[in-house]
Amino acid sequence: MSAFSRAFSGRHSKLDIVYFFYFVSHIPITLLIDTQPLLPIDLIPKALLSLNSILTDGLGDPFMVIGSRARSDMTWFRSLLVCELVLQLPFFFYATWALWTNSPRRHAPLLAYGVHVATTMVPILGTLYRGDIDRSCGTRAMLAGIYMPYLLIPLAMAYESFTHCASALSVRTKSKKS
């Protein structure tokens, strides 16, 4: 039996496993892809520039454009990327550990993370839906589909964590009254 199978055998919900893989996958995504618009183009390895080209030229992603083609009106998006790098990236390591160990203290931090990320996805999806970007309806829908898991998984995480925290508070309040 693998370490993963032992760690996740019966003690975790199916959503915990989804969250675990979400955080594990988000570490390299943040470091290798999402930070590119924050860096000077000379600091980005050629292989990653090729990946960025697939996102921006091939898929039409208006947010991930780097270098001289970057739009100055996307400062708000770059600010979200700074938050991802500075605030979220360290949290990904904690969340991965907390989910792996089935820490009972994981729910409040996962609630805060889920609400934060779901909130940041609103302007991204809103820009894709109604924003001033020159993309076809099909391209906008495809990009929304790519970004949608980063709304739906954190929303599920926030909901599940909220219900767990509310239940724990309710039990604690009842035991204090007794």
NUGU-352112 format. One line per field, with one value per atom (N, C-alpha, C): z, x, y; residue number from 1; atom name. Coordinates in pm, whole numbers, plus 50000, padded with zeros to 5 digits. Each point is the difference from the previous one (the first is absolute). Layout:
REM NUGU-352112
Z: c(Z|...)
X: c(X|...)
Y: c(Y|...)
num: c(NUM|...)
atome: c(CA|...)
***
This chain:
REM NUGU-352112
Z: c(50000|50000|50000|49912|49988|50118|50016|50108|49981|49874|49973|50042|49961|50035|50151|50072|50146|50060|49949|50058|49974|49884|49964|50006|50072|50006|50106|49956|50086|50095|50025|50099|49939|49870|49933|49914|49982|49906|49858|49904|49860|49965|50059|49975|50057|50115|50054|49900|49931|49900|49883|49957|49894|50044|50123|50051|50008|50044|50009|49863|49898|49866|49944|50035|49959|50053|50129|50059|49948|49991|49948|49858|49916|49861|49992|50096|49995|50033|50069|50033|49873|49911|49877|49905|50000|49914|50042|50130|50049|49966|50028|49980|49852|49917|49861|49901|50031|49903|50050|50117|50047|50035|50028|50032|49875|49883|49879|49971|50013|49973|50098|50109|50099|49974|49913|49979|49871|49996|49872|49906|49875|49905|49991|50027|49994|50108|50108|50110|49984|49897|49981|49905|50042|49912|49871|49892|49868|50001|50071|50004|50062|50103|50062|49912|49923|49904|49895|49960|49903|50059|50126|50066|50010|50032|50006|49862|49897|49863|49967|50047|49980|50069|50123|50075|49934|49960|49953|49851|49919|49855|49958|50049|49960|50060|50131|50068|50018|49972|50007|50140|50097|50138|50008|50032|50006|50129|50102|50130|50010|49933|50019|49902|49925|49904|50075|49946|50064|49904|50053|49917|49947|49885|49944|49954|49982|49958|50116|50123|50118|50005|50032|50008|50134|49997|50125|50084|49938|50078|50071|49996|50071|50130|50051|50127|50112|49999|50102|50000|49881|49992|50053|49965|50050|50153|50054|50147|50061|49933|50048|49992|49896|49989|50112|50040|50113|50127|50020|50115|49994|49880|49986|50039|49954|50028|50147|50057|50136|50108|49979|50103|49979|49876|49975|49989|49933|49981|50133|50102|50128|50057|49979|50050|49931|49872|49927|50071|50054|50070|50131|50073|50122|49968|49900|49967|49956|49923|49957|50123|50091|50123|50083|50018|50085|49942|49869|49938|50007|49978|50006|50140|50102|50138|50058|49922|50045|50127|50002|50116|50031|50123|50036|49998|49994|49999|49860|49899|49861|49953|50064|49942|50000|50107|50002|49895|49990|49895|49858|49980|49868|49969|50102|49981|49954|50070|49963|49858|49968|49867|49894|50023|49901|49971|50104|49981|49926|50040|49934|49851|49965|49859|49919|50055|49927|49972|50095|49981|49890|49996|49896|49862|49993|49868|49938|50080|49947|49896|50028|49895|49879|50022|49887|49907|50056|49918|49945|50078|49951|49881|50004|49887|49877|50020|49887|49942|50087|49956|49937|50066|49955|49980|50023|49998|49863|50000|49878|49948|49954|49940|49864|49904|49862|49978|50043|49984|49954|49923|49956|50119|49983|50105|50034|49899|50022|50079|49968|50073|50144|50020|50136|50081|49937|50068|50034|49906|50024|50115|50000|50108|50134|49997|50123|50051|49909|50040|50063|49953|50058|50140|50017|50129|50100|49951|50086|50116|49983|50117|50115|49968|50105|50070|49954|50073|50072|49928|50054|50114|49986|50106|50127|49993|50122|50059|49915|50053|50077|49942|50069|50131|49995|50119|50107|49959|50094|50061|49917|50049|50098|49960|50086|50130|49991|50120|50089|49940|50079|50078|49932|50070|50113|49977|50106|50117|49970|50107|50075|49927|50065|50090|49953|50081|50126|49984|50116|50100|49952|50090|50071|49928|50058|50112|49977|50102|50119|49974|50109|50083|49932|50070|50086|49946|50077|50123|49985|50114|50108|49963|50101|50076|49933|50066|50099|49976|50086|50132)
X: c(50085|49915|50089|49969|50082|49975|50092|49986|49871|49968|49877|49878|49998|49887|49985|50112|49994|49948|50050|49962|49853|49949|49864|49902|50033|49910|49893|49881|49884|49989|50106|49995|49957|50006|49975|49874|49937|49889|50057|49915|50043|50043|49933|50038|50138|50034|50136|50106|49974|50095|50007|49885|49999|50078|49976|50071|50150|50038|50141|50067|49941|50059|49993|49897|49989|50121|50031|50112|50134|50017|50126|50026|49898|50018|50018|49944|50007|50139|50082|50136|50082|50013|50077|49929|49867|49928|50035|50000|50033|50143|50093|50142|50040|49943|50046|49913|49874|49911|49948|49938|49930|50093|50126|50091|50058|49984|50061|49963|49872|49968|50063|50057|50063|50149|50056|50145|50040|50122|50053|50016|49970|50000|50136|50110|50135|50024|49922|50019|49920|49917|49914|50068|50020|50061|49920|50068|49937|49884|50017|49893|49874|50016|49884|49942|50086|49949|49914|50040|49921|49864|49999|49874|49913|50061|49925|49942|50075|49952|49877|50001|49883|49878|50020|49889|49949|50092|49960|49969|50084|49977|49905|50024|49919|49861|49991|49871|49937|50075|49946|49984|50077|49989|50052|49913|50043|50074|49990|50057|50148|50041|50135|50103|49962|50091|50117|50119|50121|50074|50094|50085|49927|50043|49948|49855|49949|49861|49902|50051|49913|49920|49874|49912|50014|50012|50016|49872|49884|49877|49980|50099|49992|50081|50028|50072|49924|49869|49919|50028|50017|50026|50140|50096|50135|50005|49917|49990|49949|49906|49952|50110|50085|50112|50102|50021|50090|49942|49869|49935|50017|49987|50017|50142|50097|50140|50036|49959|50043|49912|49870|49909|49958|49964|49944|50106|50111|50101|50046|50034|50035|49884|49878|49883|49983|50037|49987|50078|50117|50080|49931|49949|49926|49878|49922|49877|50030|50105|50040|50031|50078|50035|49874|49916|49880|49905|49987|49914|50064|50130|50071|49988|50013|49997|49859|49902|49861|49987|50072|50001|49859|49958|49867|49995|50114|50005|50004|49977|50012|49880|49885|49877|49994|50038|49995|50095|50126|50086|49948|49945|49945|49878|49922|49886|50049|50099|50053|50058|50077|50058|49890|49902|49894|49923|49966|49928|50088|50126|50092|50013|50026|50023|49872|49888|49874|49972|50031|49979|50092|50125|50091|49962|49928|49960|49885|49924|49886|50044|50100|50039|50066|50066|50062|49891|49904|49892|49911|49982|49923|50066|50132|50073|49987|50005|49983|49860|49902|49861|49963|50036|49954|50111|50123|50109|50041|50085|50051|50120|49972|50104|49949|50088|49963|50014|49898|49999|49861|49994|49871|49924|49872|49917|50051|50038|50052|50129|50089|50127|49975|49910|49966|49943|49914|49939|50107|50092|50106|50090|50037|50083|49926|49871|49920|50001|49996|50006|50133|50108|50132|50010|49944|50007|49894|49891|49888|50036|50089|50034|50059|50063|50060|49894|49877|49886|49926|49972|49915|50065|50126|50066|50013|50048|50002|49861|49897|49864|49956|50026|49966|50077|50127|50086|49944|49960|49945|49870|49914|49872|50020|50080|50024|50068|50098|50071|49909|49915|49907|49904|49945|49907|50070|50125|50075|50026|50043|50028|49873|49891|49874|49952|50015|49961|50086|50130|50091|49968|49967|49964|49869|49907|49871|50016|50079|50025|50070|50096|50075|49909|49913|49907|49903|49950|49907|50067|50126|50070|50031|50021|50024|49873|49885|49873|49961|50047|49963|50071)
Y: c(49882|50118|50124|50093|50121|50094|50095|50099|50080|50030|50075|49918|49873|49914|49988|49986|49992|50129|50112|50129|50033|49959|50038|49883|49896|49884|50022|50034|50005|50117|50073|50109|50132|50012|50126|49992|50113|50006|50004|49970|50009|50142|50098|50139|50032|49941|50021|49956|49891|49951|50097|50053|50101|50123|50046|50117|49974|49882|49964|50015|49940|50009|50142|50073|50141|50077|49984|50074|49950|49869|49946|50050|49999|50045|50151|50072|50146|50055|49923|50046|50020|49900|50025|50098|49999|50096|50143|50025|50134|50038|49909|50030|50010|49915|49992|50078|50020|50063|50135|49998|50120|50116|49974|50110|50067|49940|50055|50145|50040|50141|50098|49950|50087|50019|49918|50000|50070|50055|50047|49879|50019|49890|49931|50075|49941|49896|50002|49906|49870|49994|49883|49902|49875|49900|49981|49966|49986|49899|49888|49901|50059|50083|50062|50110|50068|50098|49931|49880|49924|49964|49961|49968|50124|50113|50125|50035|49973|50026|49915|49876|49914|50061|50048|50061|50128|50085|50133|50002|49939|50002|49889|49880|49886|50001|50027|49997|50138|50104|50136|50056|49949|50048|50144|50096|50141|50036|49915|50031|49966|49896|49947|50058|50101|50063|50064|49979|50053|50091|50076|50084|50122|50046|50126|49988|49878|49983|50008|50002|50002|50129|49988|50116|50069|50132|50075|49997|49973|49995|49867|49913|49872|50004|50119|50013|49930|50008|49933|49850|49941|49857|49968|50083|49978|50013|50086|50012|49870|49935|49871|49895|50008|49906|50021|50124|50027|49938|50013|49936|49848|49945|49855|49958|50075|49966|50020|50112|50036|49936|49997|49949|49854|49969|49868|49891|50026|49896|49939|50078|49936|49919|50048|49928|49865|49991|49873|49889|50034|49900|49959|50099|49968|49914|50041|49927|49857|49983|49866|49914|50054|49927|49972|50101|49986|49895|49997|49900|49861|49993|49871|49937|50085|49949|49997|50047|50006|50085|50111|50088|50050|49989|50051|50153|50064|50147|50060|49919|50048|50080|49984|50054|50154|50066|50147|50061|49954|50054|49969|49880|49967|50087|50034|50090|50137|50054|50132|49997|49898|49987|49991|49913|49980|50128|50074|50127|50101|50010|50093|49971|49875|49967|50011|49955|50014|50148|50086|50143|50055|49954|50050|49951|49889|49947|50079|50070|50077|50103|50087|50096|49933|49887|49930|49947|49929|49946|50111|50107|50114|50066|50011|50058|49910|49871|49908|50010|50019|50005|50134|50110|50132|50101|49962|50096|50046|50099|50061|49921|49878|49918|49955|50002|49967|49849|49925|49856|49957|49894|49948|49941|49981|49941|49860|49924|49865|50000|50094|50010|50041|50094|50042|49883|49922|49885|49895|49976|49902|50047|50128|50054|49995|50030|49991|49856|49904|49859|49964|50062|49975|50062|50119|50069|49952|49940|49963|49906|49901|49917|50080|50114|50083|50085|49994|50055|49887|49892|49895|49921|49964|49923|50085|50126|50081|50026|50013|50017|49876|49883|49875|49990|50038|49998|50094|50119|50098|49948|49944|49950|49885|49902|49884|50043|50087|50045|50083|50083|50079|49909|49900|49911|49925|49961|49931|50096|50121|50099|50036|50021|50035|49887|49877|49885|49990|50019|49994|50110|50120|50111|49971|49941|49967|49898|49897|49898|50062|50086|50063|50091|50075|50089|49919|49890|49916|49939|49960|49938|50105|50124|50104|50034|49990|50031|49891|49879|49887|49999)
num: c(1|1|1|2|2|2|3|3|3|4|4|4|5|5|5|6|6|6|7|7|7|8|8|8|9|9|9|10|10|10|11|11|11|12|12|12|13|13|13|14|14|14|15|15|15|16|16|16|17|17|17|18|18|18|19|19|19|20|20|20|21|21|21|22|22|22|23|23|23|24|24|24|25|25|25|26|26|26|27|27|27|28|28|28|29|29|29|30|30|30|31|31|31|32|32|32|33|33|33|34|34|34|35|35|35|36|36|36|37|37|37|38|38|38|39|39|39|40|40|40|41|41|41|42|42|42|43|43|43|44|44|44|45|45|45|46|46|46|47|47|47|48|48|48|49|49|49|50|50|50|51|51|51|52|52|52|53|53|53|54|54|54|55|55|55|56|56|56|57|57|57|58|58|58|59|59|59|60|60|60|61|61|61|62|62|62|63|63|63|64|64|64|65|65|65|66|66|66|67|67|67|68|68|68|69|69|69|70|70|70|71|71|71|72|72|72|73|73|73|74|74|74|75|75|75|76|76|76|77|77|77|78|78|78|79|79|79|80|80|80|81|81|81|82|82|82|83|83|83|84|84|84|85|85|85|86|86|86|87|87|87|88|88|88|89|89|89|90|90|90|91|91|91|92|92|92|93|93|93|94|94|94|95|95|95|96|96|96|97|97|97|98|98|98|99|99|99|100|100|100|101|101|101|102|102|102|103|103|103|104|104|104|105|105|105|106|106|106|107|107|107|108|108|108|109|109|109|110|110|110|111|111|111|112|112|112|113|113|113|114|114|114|115|115|115|116|116|116|117|117|117|118|118|118|119|119|119|120|120|120|121|121|121|122|122|122|123|123|123|124|124|124|125|125|125|126|126|126|127|127|127|128|128|128|129|129|129|130|130|130|131|131|131|132|132|132|133|133|133|134|134|134|135|135|135|136|136|136|137|137|137|138|138|138|139|139|139|140|140|140|141|141|141|142|142|142|143|143|143|144|144|144|145|145|145|146|146|146|147|147|147|148|148|148|149|149|149|150|150|150|151|151|151|152|152|152|153|153|153|154|154|154|155|155|155|156|156|156|157|157|157|158|158|158|159|159|159|160|160|160|161|161|161|162|162|162|163|163|163|164|164|164|165|165|165|166|166|166|167|167|167|168|168|168|169|169|169|170|170|170|171|171|171|172|172|172|173|173|173|174|174|174|175|175|175|176|176|176|177|177|177|178|178|178)
atome: c(N|CA|C|N|CA|C|N|CA|C|N|CA|C|N|CA|C|N|CA|C|N|CA|C|N|CA|C|N|CA|C|N|CA|C|N|CA|C|N|CA|C|N|CA|C|N|CA|C|N|CA|C|N|CA|C|N|CA|C|N|CA|C|N|CA|C|N|CA|C|N|CA|C|N|CA|C|N|CA|C|N|CA|C|N|CA|C|N|CA|C|N|CA|C|N|CA|C|N|CA|C|N|CA|C|N|CA|C|N|CA|C|N|CA|C|N|CA|C|N|CA|C|N|CA|C|N|CA|C|N|CA|C|N|CA|C|N|CA|C|N|CA|C|N|CA|C|N|CA|C|N|CA|C|N|CA|C|N|CA|C|N|CA|C|N|CA|C|N|CA|C|N|CA|C|N|CA|C|N|CA|C|N|CA|C|N|CA|C|N|CA|C|N|CA|C|N|CA|C|N|CA|C|N|CA|C|N|CA|C|N|CA|C|N|CA|C|N|CA|C|N|CA|C|N|CA|C|N|CA|C|N|CA|C|N|CA|C|N|CA|C|N|CA|C|N|CA|C|N|CA|C|N|CA|C|N|CA|C|N|CA|C|N|CA|C|N|CA|C|N|CA|C|N|CA|C|N|CA|C|N|CA|C|N|CA|C|N|CA|C|N|CA|C|N|CA|C|N|CA|C|N|CA|C|N|CA|C|N|CA|C|N|CA|C|N|CA|C|N|CA|C|N|CA|C|N|CA|C|N|CA|C|N|CA|C|N|CA|C|N|CA|C|N|CA|C|N|CA|C|N|CA|C|N|CA|C|N|CA|C|N|CA|C|N|CA|C|N|CA|C|N|CA|C|N|CA|C|N|CA|C|N|CA|C|N|CA|C|N|CA|C|N|CA|C|N|CA|C|N|CA|C|N|CA|C|N|CA|C|N|CA|C|N|CA|C|N|CA|C|N|CA|C|N|CA|C|N|CA|C|N|CA|C|N|CA|C|N|CA|C|N|CA|C|N|CA|C|N|CA|C|N|CA|C|N|CA|C|N|CA|C|N|CA|C|N|CA|C|N|CA|C|N|CA|C|N|CA|C|N|CA|C|N|CA|C|N|CA|C|N|CA|C|N|CA|C|N|CA|C|N|CA|C|N|CA|C|N|CA|C|N|CA|C|N|CA|C|N|CA|C|N|CA|C|N|CA|C|N|CA|C|N|CA|C|N|CA|C|N|CA|C|N|CA|C|N|CA|C|N|CA|C|N|CA|C|N|CA|C|N|CA|C|N|CA|C|N|CA|C|N|CA|C|N|CA|C|N|CA|C|N|CA|C|N|CA|C|N|CA|C|N|CA|C|N|CA|C|N|CA|C|N|CA|C|N|CA|C|N|CA|C|N|CA|C|N|CA|C|N|CA|C)
***
